Amino acid sequence: MNENFSLKAFVVLMKASKTVEDQVKKDISSYDMKTSEFTVLEALYHKGKQTVREISNAVLINIGSITYVIDKLEAKGLLERSNCKDDRRVIYIQITDQGTQLMDEIFPKHQKVIENIFANINTQEKEFLIDILKKVGTTKSI
């Protein structure tokens, strides 16, 4: 029997992705946050002030949905909006001191969860995995 390795790779990738996603969601929910809220805060925490479009592109959430997430985080006092002086259409989003304090507390814990997920993979294997997944991610389908 001729084994279809592309199909097998797909199934293994999807199962691994689901396992990782479930673990990450569980971790993030333990901080009383939704994944979308955490990813927006994390982007601002590490990259600083950004436009709504930049955040949307960075966290892969569409513009319509990102506004809702930003509204919720702003209501919690974790981020704030500011207008661009040069272009009134552009709005910048930045993390507040309260948001930074929260991320200072929870991000190291979250990072440990991620480290634990990949604990059985050595550095060379991780580099190889990154290269392979980049190839998969840039492949154009018909």
ChimeraX attribute file (.defattr): number of C-alpha atoms within 10 A of each C-alpha:
attribute: neighborCount
match mode: 1-to-1
recipient: residues
	/A:1	3
	/A:2	4
	/A:3	7
	/A:4	8
	/A:5	9
	/A:6	9
	/A:7	10
	/A:8	11
	/A:9	11
	/A:10	12
	/A:11	12
	/A:12	12
	/A:13	13
	/A:14	12
	/A:15	12
	/A:16	12
	/A:17	12
	/A:18	12
	/A:19	12
	/A:20	15
	/A:21	13
	/A:22	12
	/A:23	15
	/A:24	18
	/A:25	15
	/A:26	14
	/A:27	18
	/A:28	22
	/A:29	13
	/A:30	11
	/A:31	12
	/A:32	9
	/A:33	15
	/A:34	14
	/A:35	16
	/A:36	18
	/A:37	17
	/A:38	21
	/A:39	18
	/A:40	24
	/A:41	27
	/A:42	18
	/A:43	19
	/A:44	21
	/A:45	21
	/A:46	11
	/A:47	13
	/A:48	12
	/A:49	19
	/A:50	19
	/A:51	17
	/A:52	21
	/A:53	16
	/A:54	15
	/A:55	24
	/A:56	19
	/A:57	12
	/A:58	15
	/A:59	16
	/A:60	13
	/A:61	17
	/A:62	13
	/A:63	14
	/A:64	9
	/A:65	11
	/A:66	20
	/A:67	15
	/A:68	12
	/A:69	18
	/A:70	22
	/A:71	14
	/A:72	14
	/A:73	20
	/A:74	18
	/A:75	11
	/A:76	12
	/A:77	14
	/A:78	21
	/A:79	24
	/A:80	18
	/A:81	18
	/A:82	12
	/A:83	13
	/A:84	12
	/A:85	9
	/A:86	7
	/A:87	8
	/A:88	8
	/A:89	8
	/A:90	15
	/A:91	16
	/A:92	16
	/A:93	22
	/A:94	24
	/A:95	27
	/A:96	18
	/A:97	12
	/A:98	13
	/A:99	22
	/A:100	20
	/A:101	13
	/A:102	15
	/A:103	20
	/A:104	12
	/A:105	11
	/A:106	15
	/A:107	16
	/A:108	11
	/A:109	14
	/A:110	16
	/A:111	12
	/A:112	12
	/A:113	16
	/A:114	15
	/A:115	12
	/A:116	11
	/A:117	14
	/A:118	14
	/A:119	11
	/A:120	10
	/A:121	13
	/A:122	10
	/A:123	11
	/A:124	9
	/A:125	12
	/A:126	13
	/A:127	12
	/A:128	12
	/A:129	13
	/A:130	12
	/A:131	12
	/A:132	11
	/A:133	13
	/A:134	11
	/A:135	10
	/A:136	11
	/A:137	9
	/A:138	8
	/A:139	9
	/A:140	6
	/A:141	4
	/A:142	3
